[in-house]
Amino acid sequence: MGWGSHGETRPVPERLLAPQRRALLTGAPRGGPSRLSRTFEPQVPALARPPLPLQLPQDPGAGAARLGSAVELGEQPADQRRGAAGAAAAGTLLILLIFLLVLLLLGQAVGAAARPPPQAALRRLHLVAAPPGSGGRARPWRAGGTGLRDPPPAPPLICRGRGGAARCSPGLGSLSSAPLGSPQHLAAMSPPAPAAAAARGLVLAALLVLSLAQAARRPNVVLVLTDDQDVFLGGMTPLKKTNALIAQMGVTFVNAYVPSALCCPSRASILTGKYPHNHHVVNNTLEGNCSSKSWQKIQEPYTFPALLKSMCGYQTFFAGKYLNEYGAEDAGGVGHVPPGWSFWYALEKNSKYYNYTLSVNGKARRHGENYSVDYLTDVLANMSLDFLEYKSNFEPFFMMISTPAPHSPWTAAPQYKNSFQNVSAPRNSNFNIHGKNKHWLIRQAKTPMTNSSIQFLDDAYRKRWQTLLSVDDLVEKLVKKLEFHGELDNTYIFYTSDNGFHTGQFSLPIDKRQLYEFDIKVPLLVRGPGIKPNQTNKMLVANIDLGPTILDIAGYDLNKTQMDGMSLLPLLRGDKNVTWRSDFLVEYQGEGYNGSDPTCPGLGPGVTHCFPDCVCEDSYNNTYACVRTMSTSWDLQYCEFDDREVFVEVYNLTADPHQINNIAKTIDQEILEKMNYRLMMLQSCSGATCRTPGVFDPGYRFDPRLMFSNHGVRARRFSAQSL
């Protein structure tokens, strides 16, 4: 469906179609260059284009440009081409079989209608009962002096009158009241006309085709990923439309976490379904493997989007922030398009709202600061709508839309800049207090914070909410577009964030990276086929589960992957007696410079992300690993730092949900030892071994001797701790 005026529609121009799709729709010969040119947008100036029919007249983002212009896709690896070709061939074969079946049924219906009835049928149809005065003996109707042999007795007829004037009707049903033997009588007794038989056959064939097509449809999947959106401090509050369209129409996971509270490691975990120690992205730098050449070579070919495209035949679409160092010249620049993406609109490096560069399938496109054509959240929304408008209807699709909001610099759309004027950061029990008995990086924060610091973080909190209003608009447009095209009921929609955020907790101004609930807990909402509305799920889930879940939805065998996560599909369906995890791993490797931070040279080397009052958010030895446990008996977090102290933090979140009191020195020593051992096991796990029973599970077995066989260094550290 193309653009029209006054509610009218017109076909998509042939120039807008990819070579394969154009050949399929027009019958033209397939061919063309190996670098396929796909377009899904008319070449009309952005401001001159009418809005989509689904957009409201007052839609604040309606003026943003739609940037899905002609782009080229790079060559795909041979195995991906073979997999995609196999999936496409299977789909084509199914369509061909259905088409042949329709032809067969139509042929049988028309042929049956056109054939003359057999003699036995004629005898039954032409036999008439004897009228009164004929001696009670049935006689056949004679035409043109030719008689028929006496057939078997027919159902009795009730006749009135004599001779040719007799009018008869069958005793069982009313077939004819015409004069006996007349042409009208024969017409009433004759078989259906060929057109009627053919119509009935066509209806039956159409119903069969629809049922087969419905059975063959695989679900579509949409993943909306925000940047730095917390859930612990009210980050979902401004998203009224998203809550109504996804949460209330599906399930909310209230215990959803990330294995690393930082953008690049967390996003790598989403894409690979692995913990950071298995995908080796440890922070936001190239040295930390963020979009490095090593990542591109070892991990990218096996991400879940790559498998969706190459092995499952999905068309895939990406728009927004990918990884923080994507586009770096040392890692291939914006010309690098990761395997697995049919359409690629990736932001160069970190989140921005204006003055950014997009990689449009490997070609740089620069944007300025004109809201109507450049505001990134609206640009991503309109790209997504255009993809849904012009995508292939013969393949299922996967979309990943990765917004900059609510990441800094917190630039709201003009119409939302005055929103939430009375909102400030939550003053909960861990706000603006000293982090006693915590790692030195937390203890170094100045308490109480200055008034200027509090005003700064309040402004940041309010601006973060303002940027999320454009995300709320994006979700609404997306859902309406899916509904407009009849795709909504067959589409799973996931909404989540890459990590949480803090604003003043333990007197840390604003950032993430820390091990506490406000940084590692994220929203996770899902709606889709088979999911009951307005559900809440309390199972312990992590973003490493997203990849396995989406592959499971697509029908891929998860045993063929090396993913650490679990499929959420049984939880989404509401299956009973599901065996689920009771713990997961959190790990982070701190960032820090060899030299002093220029903001605070007096602090010495190793710190980074420092504020003017010399409160720093990270350091090279802010390196830790935690076991986050939820069971019927314990809601516990156990953490170890890789520093000279080998500092340990333990929190009982049942009694202390804001993690104020570190109980490492008072908790039962046996539990401490088990948690230490469980941490070592998870830090070395891979695939299925990451899903073994936790400390408080019935199937858990603890053998202290193993602590000294395979993990001697860690065990010596533990025994040397002074708790």
Order of alpha helices (4+ residues) and beta strands (2+ residues): alpha-beta-beta-alpha-alpha-beta-beta-beta-beta-alpha-alpha-beta-beta-beta-alpha-alpha-alpha-alpha-beta-beta-beta-beta-alpha-alpha-beta-alpha-alpha-beta-beta-beta-alpha-beta-beta-beta-alpha-alpha-beta-beta-beta-beta-beta-beta-alpha-alpha
